[in-house]
């Protein structure tokens, strides 16, 4: 029972990762893509980690799984926030879809 | 049932990695950083799923190191991109 529920949790986490990746692939502006990347990734990693812990691993593995998940949860929002601030700074506040040509081509000199 | 779920999870993570890599290969500096950051998060998840699938915890250190290096790389590249005096063209 524990094995099955752990596998289901990992599957849900992987599905969330796919949804996030589709958003990164399809969204129209750089900040929208940062939004898709920053929200779903920590939740997906936590779901996968809890699934692995519920499924059952070696006794020494639980700490490292929890450490990796905690690192992603703490650092991923910070990294995406810093990146979004850099995008906003170099595009001079024009961050809607009209800024796509500026930021996507990489020509945001000011 | 459980092996099917494990295979499906790894398959979904492969799709996610391919989508993130496709974004990283398109032009746009910030989007490349974002795609590679997402790719590393997917790698962390794939290592954990594979460790649970095989019951082998040898590679779990890779997940910890990938999570750390992803953060450091993203912050450094964002710091570089945010400097206005650099011409990204």
N, CA and C atoms of all chains as a GROMACS GRO file, in nm:
protein
  597
    1UNK      N    1   0.083  -0.121   0.000
    1UNK     CA    2   0.000   0.000   0.000
    1UNK      C    3   0.086   0.125   0.000
    2UNK      N    4   0.191   0.123   0.087
    2UNK     CA    5   0.281   0.238   0.091
    2UNK      C    6   0.356   0.256  -0.040
    3UNK      N    7   0.392   0.141  -0.102
    3UNK     CA    8   0.465   0.152  -0.229
    3UNK      C    9   0.379   0.216  -0.336
    4UNK      N   10   0.252   0.173  -0.342
    4UNK     CA   11   0.165   0.224  -0.447
    4UNK      C   12   0.137   0.373  -0.427
    5UNK      N   13   0.108   0.414  -0.303
    5UNK     CA   14   0.077   0.555  -0.282
    5UNK      C   15   0.200   0.642  -0.306
    6UNK      N   16   0.318   0.590  -0.271
    6UNK     CA   17   0.439   0.665  -0.301
    6UNK      C   18   0.460   0.683  -0.450
    7UNK      N   19   0.435   0.576  -0.527
    7UNK     CA   20   0.449   0.587  -0.672
    7UNK      C   21   0.347   0.684  -0.731
    8UNK      N   22   0.226   0.684  -0.674
    8UNK     CA   23   0.124   0.778  -0.723
    8UNK      C   24   0.168   0.922  -0.696
    9UNK      N   25   0.223   0.946  -0.575
    9UNK     CA   26   0.270   1.081  -0.544
    9UNK      C   27   0.381   1.125  -0.639
   10UNK      N   28   0.474   1.033  -0.669
   10UNK     CA   29   0.581   1.068  -0.763
   10UNK      C   30   0.526   1.097  -0.902
   11UNK      N   31   0.422   1.019  -0.941
   11UNK     CA   32   0.362   1.042  -1.074
   11UNK      C   33   0.296   1.179  -1.079
   12UNK      N   34   0.225   1.216  -0.971
   12UNK     CA   35   0.162   1.349  -0.967
   12UNK      C   36   0.267   1.459  -0.975
   13UNK      N   37   0.378   1.440  -0.902
   13UNK     CA   38   0.486   1.540  -0.909
   13UNK      C   39   0.544   1.552  -1.048
   14UNK      N   40   0.564   1.439  -1.116
   14UNK     CA   41   0.617   1.444  -1.252
   14UNK      C   42   0.518   1.512  -1.346
   15UNK      N   43   0.388   1.488  -1.326
   15UNK     CA   44   0.288   1.555  -1.410
   15UNK      C   45   0.293   1.706  -1.390
   16UNK      N   46   0.312   1.748  -1.265
   16UNK     CA   47   0.323   1.892  -1.237
   16UNK      C   48   0.447   1.951  -1.305
   17UNK      N   49   0.556   1.874  -1.308
   17UNK     CA   50   0.676   1.920  -1.376
   17UNK      C   51   0.650   1.938  -1.524
   18UNK      N   52   0.570   1.847  -1.584
   18UNK     CA   53   0.539   1.861  -1.726
   18UNK      C   54   0.453   1.984  -1.751
   19UNK      N   55   0.356   2.009  -1.663
   19UNK     CA   56   0.272   2.129  -1.678
   19UNK      C   57   0.359   2.255  -1.672
   20UNK      N   58   0.452   2.258  -1.576
   20UNK     CA   59   0.541   2.373  -1.565
   20UNK      C   60   0.628   2.389  -1.689
   21UNK      N   61   0.677   2.276  -1.743
   21UNK     CA   62   0.762   2.284  -1.861
   21UNK      C   63   0.683   2.330  -1.983
   22UNK      N   64   0.555   2.289  -1.992
   22UNK     CA   65   0.472   2.337  -2.103
   22UNK      C   66   0.455   2.488  -2.093
   23UNK      N   67   0.434   2.538  -1.969
   23UNK     CA   68   0.424   2.682  -1.952
   23UNK      C   69   0.551   2.753  -1.993
   24UNK      N   70   0.666   2.698  -1.957
   24UNK     CA   71   0.793   2.761  -1.995
   24UNK      C   72   0.809   2.759  -2.146
   25UNK      N   73   0.758   2.653  -2.209
   25UNK     CA   74   0.774   2.641  -2.353
   25UNK      C   75   0.680   2.733  -2.430
   26UNK      N   76   0.558   2.757  -2.377
   26UNK     CA   77   0.455   2.819  -2.459
   26UNK      C   78   0.424   2.963  -2.423
   27UNK      N   79   0.452   3.006  -2.300
   27UNK     CA   80   0.408   3.138  -2.258
   27UNK      C   81   0.476   3.247  -2.340
   28UNK      N   82   0.407   3.364  -2.348
   28UNK     CA   83   0.446   3.462  -2.447
   28UNK      C   84   0.550   3.563  -2.405
   29UNK      N   85   0.566   3.589  -2.277
   29UNK     CA   86   0.662   3.692  -2.237
   29UNK      C   87   0.759   3.634  -2.135
   30UNK      N   88   0.877   3.692  -2.124
   30UNK     CA   89   0.977   3.636  -2.032
   30UNK      C   90   0.930   3.628  -1.888
   31UNK      N   91   0.856   3.730  -1.841
   31UNK     CA   92   0.811   3.724  -1.702
   31UNK      C   93   0.705   3.617  -1.682
   32UNK      N   94   0.621   3.593  -1.783
   32UNK     CA   95   0.522   3.485  -1.770
   32UNK      C   96   0.593   3.351  -1.762
   33UNK      N   97   0.700   3.336  -1.836
   33UNK     CA   98   0.776   3.210  -1.829
   33UNK      C   99   0.843   3.193  -1.694
   34UNK      N  100   0.896   3.305  -1.638
   34UNK     CA  101   0.954   3.297  -1.504
   34UNK      C  102   0.848   3.259  -1.401
   35UNK      N  103   0.726   3.310  -1.420
   35UNK     CA  104   0.615   3.275  -1.332
   35UNK      C  105   0.587   3.125  -1.337
   36UNK      N  106   0.583   3.069  -1.459
   36UNK     CA  107   0.556   2.926  -1.472
   36UNK      C  108   0.667   2.843  -1.409
   37UNK      N  109   0.791   2.889  -1.421
   37UNK     CA  110   0.902   2.810  -1.368
   37UNK      C  111   0.910   2.819  -1.216
   38UNK      N  112   0.879   2.936  -1.160
   38UNK     CA  113   0.902   2.954  -1.018
   38UNK      C  114   0.796   2.891  -0.929
   39UNK      N  115   0.672   2.881  -0.979
   39UNK     CA  116   0.566   2.834  -0.891
   39UNK      C  117   0.562   2.682  -0.881
   40UNK      N  118   0.570   2.614  -0.997
   40UNK     CA  119   0.540   2.471  -0.997
   40UNK      C  120   0.660   2.386  -0.955
   41UNK      N  121   0.782   2.433  -0.980
   41UNK     CA  122   0.899   2.346  -0.958
   41UNK      C  123   0.914   2.304  -0.811
   42UNK      N  124   0.905   2.395  -0.713
   42UNK     CA  125   0.921   2.348  -0.575
   42UNK      C  126   0.813   2.249  -0.533
   43UNK      N  127   0.688   2.275  -0.575
   43UNK     CA  128   0.580   2.183  -0.538
   43UNK      C  129   0.605   2.045  -0.599
   44UNK      N  130   0.649   2.043  -0.726
   44UNK     CA  131   0.674   1.915  -0.791
   44UNK      C  132   0.785   1.838  -0.721
   45UNK      N  133   0.893   1.909  -0.684
   45UNK     CA  134   1.004   1.842  -0.617
   45UNK      C  135   0.961   1.789  -0.481
   46UNK      N  136   0.879   1.866  -0.408
   46UNK     CA  137   0.832   1.820  -0.277
   46UNK      C  138   0.744   1.697  -0.292
   47UNK      N  139   0.656   1.697  -0.395
   47UNK     CA  140   0.570   1.580  -0.416
   47UNK      C  141   0.653   1.457  -0.447
   48UNK      N  142   0.755   1.473  -0.534
   48UNK     CA  143   0.839   1.359  -0.568
   48UNK      C  144   0.916   1.310  -0.446
   49UNK      N  145   0.966   1.403  -0.364
   49UNK     CA  146   1.043   1.362  -0.245
   49UNK      C  147   0.954   1.290  -0.145
   50UNK      N  148   0.835   1.344  -0.120
   50UNK     CA  149   0.744   1.276  -0.027
   50UNK      C  150   0.705   1.139  -0.081
   51UNK      N  151   0.684   1.132  -0.214
   51UNK     CA  152   0.653   1.003  -0.274
   51UNK      C  153   0.764   0.903  -0.254
   52UNK      N  154   0.890   0.947  -0.270
   52UNK     CA  155   1.003   0.856  -0.252
   52UNK      C  156   1.014   0.811  -0.106
   53UNK      N  157   0.989   0.905  -0.014
   53UNK     CA  158   0.998   0.869   0.128
   53UNK      C  159   0.885   0.773   0.167
   54UNK      N  160   0.764   0.796   0.111
   54UNK     CA  161   0.653   0.705   0.141
   54UNK      C  162   0.677   0.569   0.078
   55UNK      N  163   0.731   0.569  -0.043
   55UNK     CA  164   0.760   0.442  -0.111
   55UNK      C  165   0.859   0.359  -0.034
   56UNK      N  166   0.954   0.427   0.031
   56UNK     CA  167   1.051   0.354   0.109
   56UNK      C  168   1.184   0.341   0.036
   57UNK      N  169   1.289   0.393   0.096
   57UNK     CA  170   1.423   0.383   0.040
   57UNK      C  171   1.515   0.332   0.150
   58UNK      N  172   1.644   0.326   0.117
   58UNK     CA  173   1.740   0.284   0.218
   58UNK      C  174   1.740   0.382   0.334
   59UNK      N  175   1.781   0.333   0.452
   59UNK     CA  176   1.772   0.415   0.573
   59UNK      C  177   1.856   0.541   0.562
   60UNK      N  178   1.970   0.532   0.493
   60UNK     CA  179   2.058   0.649   0.484
   60UNK      C  180   2.013   0.746   0.376
   61UNK      N  181   1.910   0.709   0.296
   61UNK     CA  182   1.873   0.793   0.182
   61UNK      C  183   1.772   0.900   0.219
   62UNK      N  184   1.696   0.878   0.326
   62UNK     CA  185   1.590   0.973   0.360
   62UNK      C  186   1.641   1.114   0.386
   63UNK      N  187   1.753   1.123   0.458
   63UNK     CA  188   1.807   1.254   0.487
   63UNK      C  189   1.850   1.328   0.363
   64UNK      N  190   1.911   1.256   0.269
   64UNK     CA  191   1.958   1.324   0.148
   64UNK      C  192   1.842   1.366   0.058
   65UNK      N  193   1.738   1.282   0.052
   65UNK     CA  194   1.620   1.321  -0.027
   65UNK      C  195   1.556   1.446   0.032
   66UNK      N  196   1.543   1.448   0.166
   66UNK     CA  197   1.484   1.566   0.231
   66UNK      C  198   1.572   1.688   0.211
   67UNK      N  199   1.705   1.667   0.214
   67UNK     CA  200   1.796   1.780   0.195
   67UNK      C  201   1.784   1.838   0.054
   68UNK      N  202   1.780   1.749  -0.047
   68UNK     CA  203   1.767   1.798  -0.184
   68UNK      C  204   1.636   1.872  -0.203
   69UNK      N  205   1.526   1.818  -0.148
   69UNK     CA  206   1.396   1.884  -0.163
   69UNK      C  207   1.396   2.019  -0.092
   70UNK      N  208   1.454   2.023   0.028
   70UNK     CA  209   1.457   2.149   0.102
   70UNK      C  210   1.541   2.253   0.028
   71UNK      N  211   1.651   2.210  -0.031
   71UNK     CA  212   1.735   2.304  -0.107
   71UNK      C  213   1.658   2.363  -0.223
   72UNK      N  214   1.586   2.278  -0.297
   72UNK     CA  215   1.510   2.330  -0.412
   72UNK      C  216   1.400   2.424  -0.365
   73UNK      N  217   1.332   2.386  -0.256
   73UNK     CA  218   1.221   2.470  -0.207
   73UNK      C  219   1.272   2.607  -0.162
   74UNK      N  220   1.390   2.609  -0.098
   74UNK     CA  221   1.441   2.737  -0.048
   74UNK      C  222   1.501   2.819  -0.162
   75UNK      N  223   1.576   2.756  -0.252
   75UNK     CA  224   1.654   2.833  -0.349
   75UNK      C  225   1.581   2.864  -0.478
   76UNK      N  226   1.486   2.779  -0.520
   76UNK     CA  227   1.424   2.802  -0.651
   76UNK      C  228   1.346   2.933  -0.658
   77UNK      N  229   1.261   2.966  -0.558
   77UNK     CA  230   1.193   3.097  -0.566
   77UNK      C  231   1.290   3.214  -0.563
   78UNK      N  232   1.400   3.201  -0.486
   78UNK     CA  233   1.497   3.311  -0.480
   78UNK      C  234   1.562   3.330  -0.617
   79UNK      N  235   1.603   3.219  -0.680
   79UNK     CA  236   1.668   3.229  -0.810
   79UNK      C  237   1.576   3.288  -0.915
   80UNK      N  238   1.451   3.242  -0.919
   80UNK     CA  239   1.359   3.294  -1.019
   80UNK      C  240   1.326   3.441  -0.991
   81UNK      N  241   1.318   3.477  -0.863
   81UNK     CA  242   1.292   3.617  -0.828
   81UNK      C  243   1.407   3.706  -0.876
   82UNK      N  244   1.530   3.664  -0.851
   82UNK     CA  245   1.645   3.744  -0.894
   82UNK      C  246   1.647   3.757  -1.046
   83UNK      N  247   1.613   3.645  -1.114
   83UNK     CA  248   1.611   3.648  -1.260
   83UNK      C  249   1.501   3.741  -1.312
   84UNK      N  250   1.382   3.736  -1.248
   84UNK     CA  251   1.273   3.824  -1.292
   84UNK      C  252   1.310   3.969  -1.269
   85UNK      N  253   1.380   3.997  -1.159
   85UNK     CA  254   1.422   4.135  -1.134
   85UNK      C  255   1.521   4.182  -1.240
   86UNK      N  256   1.609   4.091  -1.283
   86UNK     CA  257   1.703   4.127  -1.389
   86UNK      C  258   1.630   4.153  -1.520
   87UNK      N  259   1.529   4.070  -1.551
   87UNK     CA  260   1.451   4.091  -1.674
   87UNK      C  261   1.384   4.228  -1.669
   88UNK      N  262   1.322   4.258  -1.554
   88UNK     CA  263   1.250   4.385  -1.543
   88UNK      C  264   1.347   4.503  -1.554
   89UNK      N  265   1.464   4.488  -1.496
   89UNK     CA  266   1.558   4.600  -1.498
   89UNK      C  267   1.608   4.629  -1.639
   90UNK      N  268   1.642   4.524  -1.713
   90UNK     CA  269   1.701   4.549  -1.844
   90UNK      C  270   1.596   4.584  -1.948
   91UNK      N  271   1.467   4.554  -1.922
   91UNK     CA  272   1.366   4.590  -2.022
   91UNK      C  273   1.299   4.722  -1.985
   92UNK      N  274   1.350   4.795  -1.886
   92UNK     CA  275   1.303   4.929  -1.850
   92UNK      C  276   1.156   4.932  -1.817
   93UNK      N  277   1.106   4.831  -1.750
   93UNK     CA  278   0.967   4.833  -1.707
   93UNK      C  279   0.868   4.790  -1.812
   94UNK      N  280   0.910   4.771  -1.937
   94UNK     CA  281   0.817   4.722  -2.039
   94UNK      C  282   0.817   4.571  -2.033
   95UNK      N  283   0.729   4.517  -1.951
   95UNK     CA  284   0.738   4.374  -1.923
   95UNK      C  285   0.619   4.296  -1.976
   96UNK      N  286   0.526   4.360  -2.046
   96UNK     CA  287   0.413   4.286  -2.100
   96UNK      C  288   0.453   4.211  -2.225
   97UNK      N  289   0.353   4.160  -2.300
   97UNK     CA  290   0.385   4.089  -2.423
   97UNK      C  291   0.459   4.175  -2.524
   98UNK      N  292   0.440   4.309  -2.514
   98UNK     CA  293   0.510   4.395  -2.610
   98UNK      C  294   0.660   4.395  -2.585
   99UNK      N  295   0.703   4.349  -2.468
   99UNK     CA  296   0.846   4.344  -2.440
   99UNK      C  297   0.911   4.218  -2.493
  100UNK      N  298   0.830   4.130  -2.554
  100UNK     CA  299   0.886   4.002  -2.594
  100UNK      C  300   0.996   4.019  -2.697
  101UNK      N  301   0.971   4.110  -2.792
  101UNK     CA  302   1.073   4.132  -2.892
  101UNK      C  303   1.201   4.185  -2.832
  102UNK      N  304   1.187   4.264  -2.726
  102UNK     CA  305   1.306   4.319  -2.663
  102UNK      C  306   1.384   4.211  -2.591
  103UNK      N  307   1.314   4.136  -2.505
  103UNK     CA  308   1.385   4.044  -2.418
  103UNK      C  309   1.416   3.911  -2.486
  104UNK      N  310   1.328   3.867  -2.576
  104UNK     CA  311   1.347   3.735  -2.635
  104UNK      C  312   1.468   3.731  -2.727
  105UNK      N  313   1.486   3.839  -2.802
  105UNK     CA  314   1.599   3.837  -2.893
  105UNK      C  315   1.730   3.865  -2.822
  106UNK      N  316   1.720   3.901  -2.693
  106UNK     CA  317   1.842   3.928  -2.621
  106UNK      C  318   1.899   4.065  -2.649
  107UNK      N  319   1.822   4.154  -2.716
  107UNK     CA  320   1.876   4.287  -2.746
  107UNK      C  321   1.812   4.387  -2.653
  108UNK      N  322   1.835   4.376  -2.521
  108UNK     CA  323   1.775   4.475  -2.434
  108UNK      C  324   1.881   4.570  -2.382
  109UNK      N  325   1.954   4.626  -2.472
  109UNK     CA  326   2.048   4.730  -2.430
  109UNK      C  327   1.970   4.856  -2.398
  110UNK      N  328   2.016   4.937  -2.306
  110UNK     CA  329   1.942   5.057  -2.270
  110UNK      C  330   2.039   5.174  -2.257
  111UNK      N  331   0.130  -0.249  -1.103
  111UNK     CA  332   0.084  -0.110  -1.107
  111UNK      C  333   0.199  -0.014  -1.076
  112UNK      N  334   0.276  -0.048  -0.973
  112UNK     CA  335   0.385   0.041  -0.933
  112UNK      C  336   0.492   0.058  -1.041
  113UNK      N  337   0.536  -0.052  -1.110
  113UNK     CA  338   0.635  -0.030  -1.216
  113UNK      C  339   0.584   0.058  -1.328
  114UNK      N  340   0.454   0.046  -1.360
  114UNK     CA  341   0.398   0.133  -1.464
  114UNK      C  342   0.406   0.279  -1.423
  115UNK      N  343   0.376   0.305  -1.295
  115UNK     CA  344   0.380   0.443  -1.246
  115UNK      C  345   0.523   0.496  -1.247
  116UNK      N  346   0.620   0.411  -1.212
  116UNK     CA  347   0.759   0.456  -1.216
  116UNK      C  348   0.802   0.489  -1.358
  117UNK      N  349   0.769   0.398  -1.453
  117UNK     CA  350   0.806   0.424  -1.591
  117UNK      C  351   0.737   0.549  -1.643
  118UNK      N  352   0.607   0.566  -1.608
  118UNK     CA  353   0.536   0.685  -1.651
  118UNK      C  354   0.595   0.812  -1.594
  119UNK      N  355   0.636   0.806  -1.468
  119UNK     CA  356   0.697   0.924  -1.406
  119UNK      C  357   0.826   0.963  -1.477
  120UNK      N  358   0.911   0.863  -1.504
  120UNK     CA  359   1.036   0.894  -1.573
  120UNK      C  360   1.010   0.945  -1.714
  121UNK      N  361   0.906   0.890  -1.779
  121UNK     CA  362   0.871   0.936  -1.914
  121UNK      C  363   0.826   1.083  -1.910
  122UNK      N  364   0.739   1.116  -1.812
  122UNK     CA  365   0.692   1.254  -1.799
  122UNK      C  366   0.808   1.349  -1.769
  123UNK      N  367   0.900   1.304  -1.683
  123UNK     CA  368   1.015   1.389  -1.652
  123UNK      C  369   1.103   1.408  -1.775
  124UNK      N  370   1.111   1.305  -1.861
  124UNK     CA  371   1.184   1.320  -1.986
  124UNK      C  372   1.119   1.424  -2.077
  125UNK      N  373   0.986   1.421  -2.084
  125UNK     CA  374   0.914   1.521  -2.164
  125UNK      C  375   0.941   1.661  -2.110
  126UNK      N  376   0.934   1.675  -1.977
  126UNK     CA  377   0.958   1.806  -1.915
  126UNK      C  378   1.100   1.854  -1.945
  127UNK      N  379   1.197   1.761  -1.937
  127UNK     CA  380   1.335   1.799  -1.966
  127UNK      C  381   1.351   1.843  -2.111
  128UNK      N  382   1.282   1.773  -2.204
  128UNK     CA  383   1.291   1.810  -2.345
  128UNK      C  384   1.232   1.949  -2.368
  129UNK      N  385   1.118   1.978  -2.304
  129UNK     CA  386   1.056   2.110  -2.322
  129UNK      C  387   1.145   2.220  -2.266
  130UNK      N  388   1.204   2.197  -2.147
  130UNK     CA  389   1.292   2.298  -2.088
  130UNK      C  390   1.416   2.318  -2.174
  131UNK      N  391   1.468   2.208  -2.230
  131UNK     CA  392   1.586   2.219  -2.315
  131UNK      C  393   1.553   2.294  -2.444
  132UNK      N  394   1.430   2.271  -2.498
  132UNK     CA  395   1.390   2.344  -2.618
  132UNK      C  396   1.385   2.494  -2.591
  133UNK      N  397   1.338   2.531  -2.470
  133UNK     CA  398   1.337   2.673  -2.436
  133UNK      C  399   1.479   2.726  -2.420
  134UNK      N  400   1.568   2.644  -2.364
  134UNK     CA  401   1.706   2.690  -2.344
  134UNK      C  402   1.780   2.704  -2.475
  135UNK      N  403   1.737   2.631  -2.579
  135UNK     CA  404   1.809   2.638  -2.707
  135UNK      C  405   1.759   2.752  -2.794
  136UNK      N  406   1.643   2.812  -2.759
  136UNK     CA  407   1.596   2.927  -2.834
  136UNK      C  408   1.672   3.053  -2.792
  137UNK      N  409   1.675   3.156  -2.878
  137UNK     CA  410   1.745   3.278  -2.839
  137UNK      C  411   1.675   3.350  -2.724
  138UNK      N  412   1.750   3.433  -2.655
  138UNK     CA  413   1.697   3.504  -2.538
  138UNK      C  414   1.775   3.465  -2.414
  139UNK      N  415   1.853   3.558  -2.360
  139UNK     CA  416   1.944   3.522  -2.251
  139UNK      C  417   1.870   3.475  -2.127
  140UNK      N  418   1.769   3.554  -2.082
  140UNK     CA  419   1.698   3.518  -1.960
  140UNK      C  420   1.625   3.386  -1.976
  141UNK      N  421   1.569   3.361  -2.097
  141UNK     CA  422   1.498   3.236  -2.119
  141UNK      C  423   1.592   3.116  -2.115
  142UNK      N  424   1.713   3.135  -2.162
  142UNK     CA  425   1.810   3.025  -2.154
  142UNK      C  426   1.840   2.990  -2.009
  143UNK      N  427   1.862   3.093  -1.926
  143UNK     CA  428   1.888   3.068  -1.784
  143UNK      C  429   1.770   2.997  -1.720
  144UNK      N  430   1.648   3.044  -1.753
  144UNK     CA  431   1.528   2.984  -1.696
  144UNK      C  432   1.514   2.837  -1.739
  145UNK      N  433   1.539   2.810  -1.866
  145UNK     CA  434   1.528   2.673  -1.915
  145UNK      C  435   1.629   2.581  -1.848
  146UNK      N  436   1.751   2.627  -1.830
  146UNK     CA  437   1.852   2.542  -1.768
  146UNK      C  438   1.823   2.521  -1.620
  147UNK      N  439   1.768   2.625  -1.554
  147UNK     CA  440   1.730   2.609  -1.413
  147UNK      C  441   1.622   2.503  -1.397
  148UNK      N  442   1.521   2.510  -1.486
  148UNK     CA  443   1.415   2.410  -1.483
  148UNK      C  444   1.470   2.271  -1.514
  149UNK      N  445   1.564   2.265  -1.608
  149UNK     CA  446   1.624   2.136  -1.643
  149UNK      C  447   1.692   2.073  -1.522
  150UNK      N  448   1.761   2.155  -1.442
  150UNK     CA  449   1.827   2.099  -1.323
  150UNK      C  450   1.726   2.052  -1.220
  151UNK      N  451   1.614   2.125  -1.204
  151UNK     CA  452   1.510   2.078  -1.111
  151UNK      C  453   1.454   1.944  -1.157
  152UNK      N  454   1.436   1.930  -1.290
  152UNK     CA  455   1.386   1.802  -1.343
  152UNK      C  456   1.488   1.691  -1.318
  153UNK      N  457   1.618   1.724  -1.329
  153UNK     CA  458   1.721   1.624  -1.303
  153UNK      C  459   1.716   1.578  -1.158
  154UNK      N  460   1.695   1.673  -1.066
  154UNK     CA  461   1.684   1.638  -0.924
  154UNK      C  462   1.568   1.540  -0.904
  155UNK      N  463   1.452   1.573  -0.966
  155UNK     CA  464   1.336   1.484  -0.952
  155UNK      C  465   1.365   1.347  -1.012
  156UNK      N  466   1.430   1.343  -1.128
  156UNK     CA  467   1.455   1.215  -1.194
  156UNK      C  468   1.549   1.128  -1.112
  157UNK      N  469   1.649   1.189  -1.049
  157UNK     CA  470   1.742   1.112  -0.966
  157UNK      C  471   1.668   1.051  -0.847
  158UNK      N  472   1.578   1.130  -0.785
  158UNK     CA  473   1.504   1.078  -0.669
  158UNK      C  474   1.412   0.964  -0.712
  159UNK      N  475   1.341   0.982  -0.825
  159UNK     CA  476   1.250   0.877  -0.871
  159UNK      C  477   1.328   0.750  -0.905
  160UNK      N  478   1.443   0.766  -0.969
  160UNK     CA  479   1.521   0.649  -1.006
  160UNK      C  480   1.577   0.578  -0.882
  161UNK      N  481   1.616   0.658  -0.781
  161UNK     CA  482   1.666   0.596  -0.658
  161UNK      C  483   1.556   0.514  -0.591
  162UNK      N  484   1.433   0.568  -0.589
  162UNK     CA  485   1.323   0.493  -0.528
  162UNK      C  486   1.287   0.370  -0.612
  163UNK      N  487   1.299   0.385  -0.746
  163UNK     CA  488   1.261   0.273  -0.833
  163UNK      C  489   1.355   0.155  -0.817
  164UNK      N  490   1.486   0.184  -0.809
  164UNK     CA  491   1.582   0.076  -0.800
  164UNK      C  492   1.619   0.042  -0.657
  165UNK      N  493   1.573   0.122  -0.561
  165UNK     CA  494   1.612   0.098  -0.424
  165UNK      C  495   1.760   0.117  -0.400
  166UNK      N  496   1.821   0.204  -0.478
  166UNK     CA  497   1.965   0.225  -0.474
  166UNK      C  498   1.991   0.373  -0.447
  167UNK      N  499   2.056   0.402  -0.335
  167UNK     CA  500   2.073   0.542  -0.296
  167UNK      C  501   2.210   0.597  -0.333
  168UNK      N  502   2.280   0.532  -0.427
  168UNK     CA  503   2.416   0.575  -0.458
  168UNK      C  504   2.420   0.715  -0.519
  169UNK      N  505   2.322   0.743  -0.607
  169UNK     CA  506   2.329   0.866  -0.684
  169UNK      C  507   2.256   0.983  -0.619
  170UNK      N  508   2.209   0.965  -0.496
  170UNK     CA  509   2.131   1.074  -0.435
  170UNK      C  510   2.215   1.198  -0.408
  171UNK      N  511   2.346   1.179  -0.392
  171UNK     CA  512   2.432   1.296  -0.376
  171UNK      C  513   2.426   1.386  -0.498
  172UNK      N  514   2.404   1.325  -0.616
  172UNK     CA  515   2.393   1.404  -0.739
  172UNK      C  516   2.276   1.501  -0.729
  173UNK      N  517   2.166   1.456  -0.668
  173UNK     CA  518   2.048   1.542  -0.656
  173UNK      C  519   2.079   1.663  -0.568
  174UNK      N  520   2.148   1.638  -0.455
  174UNK     CA  521   2.181   1.749  -0.365
  174UNK      C  522   2.272   1.850  -0.435
  175UNK      N  523   2.376   1.798  -0.503
  175UNK     CA  524   2.472   1.888  -0.568
  175UNK      C  525   2.405   1.963  -0.683
  176UNK      N  526   2.316   1.895  -0.758
  176UNK     CA  527   2.248   1.963  -0.869
  176UNK      C  528   2.159   2.075  -0.818
  177UNK      N  529   2.092   2.052  -0.704
  177UNK     CA  530   2.007   2.158  -0.648
  177UNK      C  531   2.091   2.278  -0.607
  178UNK      N  532   2.207   2.252  -0.546
  178UNK     CA  533   2.293   2.363  -0.504
  178UNK      C  534   2.349   2.439  -0.624
  179UNK      N  535   2.402   2.365  -0.722
  179UNK     CA  536   2.467   2.431  -0.835
  179UNK      C  537   2.367   2.507  -0.921
  180UNK      N  538   2.243   2.456  -0.928
  180UNK     CA  539   2.141   2.527  -1.004
  180UNK      C  540   2.115   2.664  -0.946
  181UNK      N  541   2.108   2.672  -0.812
  181UNK     CA  542   2.084   2.802  -0.748
  181UNK      C  543   2.201   2.897  -0.772
  182UNK      N  544   2.323   2.849  -0.750
  182UNK     CA  545   2.439   2.937  -0.767
  182UNK      C  546   2.449   2.986  -0.911
  183UNK      N  547   2.429   2.895  -1.007
  183UNK     CA  548   2.438   2.935  -1.147
  183UNK      C  549   2.331   3.035  -1.186
  184UNK      N  550   2.208   3.013  -1.140
  184UNK     CA  551   2.099   3.105  -1.175
  184UNK      C  552   2.124   3.244  -1.119
  185UNK      N  553   2.166   3.251  -0.992
  185UNK     CA  554   2.188   3.383  -0.930
  185UNK      C  555   2.305   3.455  -0.998
  186UNK      N  556   2.410   3.381  -1.030
  186UNK     CA  557   2.524   3.448  -1.094
  186UNK      C  558   2.487   3.499  -1.234
  187UNK      N  559   2.415   3.417  -1.312
  187UNK     CA  560   2.379   3.461  -1.447
  187UNK      C  561   2.278   3.574  -1.442
  188UNK      N  562   2.186   3.574  -1.341
  188UNK     CA  563   2.091   3.685  -1.328
  188UNK      C  564   2.164   3.813  -1.292
  189UNK      N  565   2.264   3.803  -1.206
  189UNK     CA  566   2.343   3.920  -1.170
  189UNK      C  567   2.414   3.976  -1.294
  190UNK      N  568   2.463   3.885  -1.378
  190UNK     CA  569   2.532   3.928  -1.500
  190UNK      C  570   2.434   3.993  -1.598
  191UNK      N  571   2.314   3.932  -1.613
  191UNK     CA  572   2.217   3.985  -1.709
  191UNK      C  573   2.161   4.119  -1.663
  192UNK      N  574   2.155   4.142  -1.531
  192UNK     CA  575   2.093   4.263  -1.481
  192UNK      C  576   2.179   4.387  -1.491
  193UNK      N  577   2.304   4.371  -1.531
  193UNK     CA  578   2.391   4.487  -1.544
  193UNK      C  579   2.360   4.559  -1.673
  194UNK      N  580   2.321   4.686  -1.663
  194UNK     CA  581   2.272   4.757  -1.781
  194UNK      C  582   2.382   4.790  -1.879
  195UNK      N  583   2.505   4.802  -1.830
  195UNK     CA  584   2.609   4.849  -1.920
  195UNK      C  585   2.654   4.741  -2.018
  196UNK      N  586   2.607   4.617  -1.996
  196UNK     CA  587   2.649   4.509  -2.085
  196UNK      C  588   2.558   4.507  -2.207
  197UNK      N  589   2.614   4.495  -2.324
  197UNK     CA  590   2.536   4.485  -2.447
  197UNK      C  591   2.512   4.337  -2.476
  198UNK      N  592   2.384   4.296  -2.463
  198UNK     CA  593   2.353   4.156  -2.484
  198UNK      C  594   2.327   4.123  -2.630
  199UNK      N  595   2.342   4.216  -2.718
  199UNK     CA  596   2.316   4.186  -2.859
  199UNK      C  597   2.426   4.101  -2.913
   0.00000   0.00000   0.00000
